[in-house]
């Protein structure tokens, strides 16, 4: 069994973003890219991965919502500064695009470059 060296231990956070506003208006590719360029990149300059997804979830009205989505994967150190940046990204997106939530999934990873 190979163990992960301390210097290779990092955190993977994946954020899941719905691309439909309340009322049904779609968040455009340009709006998404502006969010990545202006809000995400300055906070995570070392890199990120974004990809298209199709999501569904139970909304606050008790109905299943299906919508096009984006997933954003960040690999970062485990520290309060990273956590604060991620929470800021979630808050900005929810506020700007009238979203109920941005799901966050964290897991430890072993990274080598």
PyMOL commands that set and color helices and strands:
alter all, ss='L'
color gray80, all
select helices_A, chain A and resi 6-8+29-43+80-97
alter helices_A, ss='H'
color red, helices_A
select strands_A, chain A and resi 9-18+49-58+64-76+103-110
alter strands_A, ss='S'
color yellow, strands_A
deselect
rebuild
show_as cartoon
